[in-house]
């Protein structure tokens, strides 16, 4: 893999990390997204972050959280309100990528969400995230998932 491609992947991974933190903050505070984004950009070294992807993830996940929750609800084993905040932020981000970014293989979406859950979530959070998003991929990415087996 070229260094340019590695840098691109790393920049997207960092964008996801900042986005999940911003989504979590929004869930807890309901502060305006533009304020969360502005503060994040001021308070952090963002030079190696894919800023446009960060902006898209943060703004689109928050703007479409009800539709994302509707996608997630059938594959959850509990109510949305019963989910841990970090898990919910990670699931919403993963659901958004599965639905809107078909150019990203579903396994990559799952792997990235698992890494976010390991980094920010509870001890077994990553297992739950993996199971939920894998079930969602069966619906949203059925053909791709079938080809990979």
N, C-alpha and C positions, 0 to 999 in steps of 0.2 A: 504494500500500500504506500502510495506516495506521501511525502510529508504534507503536501497541500491538502490531500484528502483527509489525513489524520487530523490536521488543524481544523478542518471543516467539521468533522465529527465531534471533536473536542469542544468547539464553539457551540454546537447545537446541544451537547450534553450540559454545558454550563448554562445555556439559555433555559433548558428544562429545569435545572436546579433553582435558578432564580424565579422562574415562573411558578413552580410549585410553592415556593415560599410566599410569593405574592398572592396566589390563589388562596392559600391558607390564611394569610393576613386578611384578605377581603372577606372570607367566610366568617372570621372571628369579629371583625370590626365594621364591615360594610363601608369602610372608607372608600372614596372615589378611586377607581383604578388608576387614573392619571396621577393622583397623588402618591399612590403606592409605587408606581413606576418611577416617578421623578425622584422620590426619596431613595429608592433602590439604586438608581443610577448615580446619585450624589454620594451615597454611603459606601459604595463598593467599586473595586477596580473592575471595570467592565470592558476593558480593551480586548480581551480574548473571548468575548461572548458574542454570539450571533444576535445582535441587538434587534434586528427586524423579526427574527424568529421568537425571541423573548417577548417582544411587544405583541406579536400575533397570538402566541399562546396565552399570555396573561389576559389580553382584552377579549379574545374570542371565547375562551373558556368561561370567563365571568359573564359575558354577554349572553352566552348560550347555555348557562348552567342548568336551566330547567329542561331543555331538550336533551342535554347529556344525561341528566338524572333519569329522564324517561327511558333512555337507552339502557342505562345501568340497572334500573329497578328489577326487570325480569330475571337478571342473572345474579342478583344479590340474595343472600340468605337471611337478610334482616332489613329493616327500614333504613332509608337514607339517613334519617335523624339519629340513628343508633351508631352510625359509623364514627370512628375516630376522625378528627379533623384532618390529620395528615393523610390518612387513607383516602378520605373523600377527595381531597385536593389532587392526590396522585391518580385516583381512578378517573376523575373528570379530565385530567390532562391526557391520560392514556386513551380514554374514550374519544376525545377530540382528535387525537392523532390517528387512531384507527379509522375514524369516520372521514376525516378531511385530508389526510396525507397518505393517499394510496401508494405514492412513490416510496414510502418507507415500509419495508417488509414488516408484516405483523409481528414476527419474532423479535425484530429490533425494537418495536414499540413496547412489547412485553419486557424485554431485557432492560430497557431504559427505565421503565416503571418499577421493575424489581430493584434496580440500583437506587432509585430515588427512595423507595420504601426502606431499603437497608440503611441508607444514609440518614433519613429523617424519621422513620417510623419506629414502631415497637419491635420487639424481638422476632415475632413471627409474622409481622405485617406483610413482608414480601411474599410469603406463601399465599396469603389471602388475595393480595393484589394480582398475583400470577393466575390464580384460579378464576377470579372474576373476569379479568381481561381476556383470558383464554376462552371462556364461555362467550364473551361478547364478540370475539374474533370469529367464532363459529357462525354468528349471525351476520356481522358486517363484512367479513372477509372469507366467506364460505369457500369460494373457488380457490383462492390463494392457499387457504389452510388445507384443503383437500389435496392440492398439488404437492404440498410439502410432506405429506405422509407417504 
